[in-house]
Amino acid sequence: MSRAKQRPGQADRPEDEASGPSGLMDLLGVAAVLLEADGRIDMWSPQAEALFGYARSEAVGQYAGPLLLHPEHQDAAIRLFAEVMETGRGWAGSFPVRHKDGSTRMVEFRNMRLTDNLGDHYALGLATDRSTLRQVERDVALSTRLVTQAPIGLSILDTELRYLVVNPALAAMHGTPEADHVGRGFHEVLPGQRFRAAEAAMRKVLETGVPVVDQQVVGRTAADPDHDHAWAVSFYRLEDHHGHVLGIANVVVDVTDRYEAARKADRAQQRLRLVANGSARIGTTLEVERTAQELADVLVPDLADMVAVDLLDCVLQTGRMDVGEGPAMFRALAVKTAYPTDAAQAIVPPGRLTAYHADHPASHCIRTRRPLLITHLESGDLSRVAADSDAARLLAQAGVHTDMAVPLIARGQIIGVMDLARARNPLPFDEDDLTLACELASSAALSIDNAILHQHIRSAAETLQRSLLPQLSPRHPGLEVAARYRPAQAFSEVGGDWYDVIPLDGDRTALAVGDVMGSGIPAATTMGRLRTATSTLADLDLDPARILTHLDKITRGLDPYLATCVYAVYDPHHARLHVASAGHLPPVLVRAGRPPELLDLPTGIPLGVGGVPFQATTLDLNPGDQLVLYTDGLVETRDDPIDERLEDLLRLLSPPYRSAEATCDLLLRELRHPAGHDDVALLIARAQPLSTGRS
């Protein structure tokens, strides 16, 4: 096909070929000189200027012999020139040339006769520096021997990951002759999912230029199709001296013996370490989600690259395994991956309810009560372990190649399933892995079942506690009121704190906060009795001190319990507050334009002690002023002095001022520890103009 008929954009256009100069030709700096039949220079290339030192204007038209040769070499050169011109046979060899600066340089020549359309002869000389040429020849020879004689695998692939060169060592590893590699893609020579991570790594090296060193690949080749082998592979991008990407070099070392020895030693140590680690870390609390997450944290990354822990929703709701008709419903509790991966999006996130298809490993475990081990997962098998087709695609992209599911069985009842998978870890799960996973699952299942039981009991206790607390009335004349109750995190400490807001005659409001010194259901029951008594006594329109006196007598009849309490009555018509305390922490008074202060009240003694009279204090509570009543669970901790915690409380109540509701949320958020070991009752009352209070 002629050049005129070539279509624009063809890969073999002469223009395209010329646009990328040869690295080797540039490296050699080949000079071209055209001589007429009488030896005069007719053409002179830029490379000739660089090699011989003469500019084109200095060389063209001159006789080549006198210009470029010392006198003693001119006769020999003239004889060689005449022979080429007469016979038409080319001549190749080295010849000493005089540089413009007077120095002598050995130059490698290739001389040939050219004939034009008129029959006139010319001599074309191609020349390069001999030392440069010899260095290139040595480099090529050494490179060739290095590749062919190296005991490690070496190959070069083009930018499409097709093999260009493969040495005998790598051909032997692959079980494929060298010639059968050339022109074939990496995925054709090494098919299978286990080599896809290496292929992806090579593409990334081509893209970024960042080498990959000693990436371990485990798989099987035609050289030994029945056994796994391990290789340490390194990839680096090849570029010419212009920075154009030529391809990628692959260095492969067979490390199977080292891999197997290390694997056996590691497996033995890993089993002992994981069992000990699981015993120490799983079941540290009686929280279901946290226990499930502890199990996942132990398994990743030592045993698996990713883990999901799912519980039967019926067990979570009722404590019993009763899936009924249809597919079992699972509640995802914990997910853990060893590294950021798209596969995490394929796993059902914690908190979500889901039903798996009948062939899913989780469904298998529920039906059979037995674990399921899938040693090798090809891309077509991933739909079996995935929740849906999108999840299967994500797992394939992440390189998931092995999976196992283990039932969680406690007290003879299956309560859930944990699923484990590997992607970057090239080792498939085996029977030893399954045994280890079952051992950890058995221990964790009992801890999870205990946490579920605790959750049900705790839920009942919290329901009782909250049922004994008041529902705040929407009408509080002259007051904006907000209250909160937060139970303790330990079940044995639920039940002692309470608050109450009681409407009285004359638009007055009684405010009470108390804390029974005890815990559990009995303390909650005592709290309910004291709250009922407080509400009954409030209707008698007694002074706060007399209210506490009567409560003291009642509490002594509830031996062995004691309680602290602060009781206040607010009169919006006179903006007066009457308050008394029975051994309780001091309330905080927040006045506009003044720093918050702890009320200096007569502390009194706890209810139930008896023998000491209580005293009431009267103070102004004007519109905009705020009274904060609380129990010790808000400010007391096991590590911090109470004075420092009270200072923190006052700091949080400083301007800017907030609504009563917002203030409650702020105090609980900043002062209440998520793992608090005591419950909290908090009551905040902000005085308002009476007309606002009636709205």
Secondary structure, 3 states (H helix, E strand, C coil): CCHHHCCCCCCCCHHHHHHCCCHHHHHHCCEEEEECCCCEEEEECHHHHHHHCCCHHHHCCCEHHHHHCCHHHHHHHHHHHHHHHHHCCCEEEEEEEECCCCCEEEEEEEEEEEECCCCCEEEEEEEEEHHHHHHHHHHHHHHHHHHHHCCCEEEEECCCCEEEEECHHHHHHHCCCHHHHCCCEHHHHCCCHHHHHHHHHHHHHHHHCCCEEEEEEEECCCCCCCCCEEEEEEEEEEECCCCCEEEEEEEEEECHHHHHHHHHHHHHHHHHHHHHHHHHHCCCCCCHHHHHHHHHHHHCCCCCCEEEEEEEHHHHHHCCCCCCCCCCEEEEEEEEECCCCHHHHHCCCCCCEEECCCCCHHHHHHHHCCCEEECCCCHHHHHHHCCCHHHHHHHHHHCCCEEEEEEEEECCEEEEEEEEEECCCCCCCCHHHHHHHHHHHHHHHHHHHHHHHHHHHHHHHHHHHHHCCCCCCCCCCCEEEEEEEECCCCHHHCCCEEEEEEECHHHCEEEEEEEECCCHHHHHHHHHHHHHHHHHHHCCCCCHHHHHHHHHHHHHCCCCCCEEEEEEEEECCCCEEEEEEECCCCCEEECCCCCCEECCCCCCCCECCCCCCCCEEEEECCCCCEEEEECHHHCCCCCCCHHHHHHHHHHHCCCCCCCHHHHHHHHHHHHCCCCCCCCEEEEEEEECCHHHHHC
